[in-house]
Amino acid sequence: MTAVQAAETAIKRAEVAVRPLLLTDANAAAMLGRSKAWIRRLRGEDQRRLRNGQPIKGPRWSVIERSVFYKLSDLEDWVARRATPLGTIPFTGNHPSRRRTERERAAAGRTP
């Protein structure tokens, strides 16, 4: 096989990566590693915020006819604004196992 033939074969086998312009709520949620219910709840809360004249907290969405879509660029911008590289999650001490232990102590008549 010549170099030209090898190049033609590689081109035929190459997969074309298509970057979608619009994502459904299911696809947008999957891109963010969340559920459809999460992104729909976030959008519902943002709609209430808009009605009250407040800024939205979730990613921007678009409506075409009666379908809701998210632009990939809007999702990327939202993540860039919200993400904290190497961030930490504050511990509130309100873990369910801690509450269960407190209930067990209270039931036994003991206090922490």
N, C-alpha and C positions, 0 to 999 in steps of 0.2 A: 504494500500500500504506500502510495506516495504521500508527501506532506500535504498536498492539496486535498487528496482524498480523505486523509485523516481529519483535516480541518472541516471539510464538508460533513463528515460523519459526526463530528463533535457538535456542529451547529444543528444538525437534525435532531440530535439527542438532547440538546440543551433545553432545560426548562426555563420558561419565561416567567420571571417574578412580576406579578401584577400587583400594584399597590392600589387598593380600592379607594375611591373618593369618598364614598359613604358607607357607613356600617349600620346595621340594624341594632336595636338595643341589646339583643342577645349576643351579637358579635362584638359590640363595644364592651359589654360586660366581660366577655371572655378575654378580650385583649387586656383588660385591667385585672383579670384574675378574680372577678367577682361574679355574683349571680344576676340573672335578669331582674329578679325582685329587687335587688339592691339598687340597680341603676334606675329602675322605674320609680322606686320610693324617693330616690334623690331628685329625680326630675319633678315628681309631684310636690316635694317640699320647695323646690326652686320656683315652681309655678305659683305657689302661695307667696313666696318672697317677692316675686315680680308684681303680683297684685297689690302687695303692701308697699311697693316702691323700694324694696331692699335689693341689694345685689345677690346674684346667685352664688351658690357654693360649689355646685357640681359642674361637669363639663357642659359646654354649650351644645344645643341640639338644633336640628332643622326639621321642618315639617314640609313634606311634599305630598300634595293632595291630602290624604288622611294617614300617611305613614310617617313615623318618627325615625330620623336618621342622625347619626353622629359623624362629623367629619373627622378623619384620622388626624388631621393637623390640630383640631380642637382638643382631641383626647391627649395628644402629645404635649400641647401647651399646658393643659390642665395638670397633667402629671408633673411637668417641669416646675410649675408654680407651687404645687402641694408637697412634693417630695423633699425629704430632708436626708441628704446623703449621710450615711453612717449615723443616723439619728437614733435616739433612744426613746423607748416607750415608758412613760412614767408609771410606776407601780402605785396603785391607789390603796392596796391592801383589802380590796373588796372582792376577793376571789371566792367563788362558790364554796370551795372546801373550807375556807375560813368561816363563812357564815354557818355552814353545817356544824362545825366544831363548836361555835358559840351557842347554837341551838341545843346541841347535846349537853353542853355544860349547864345551860339554863334549865333544861329538863331534869338534870341530876341535882339541881339545887346549888350548883357551884358557880362562882363568878370568875372571870378571867383574871 
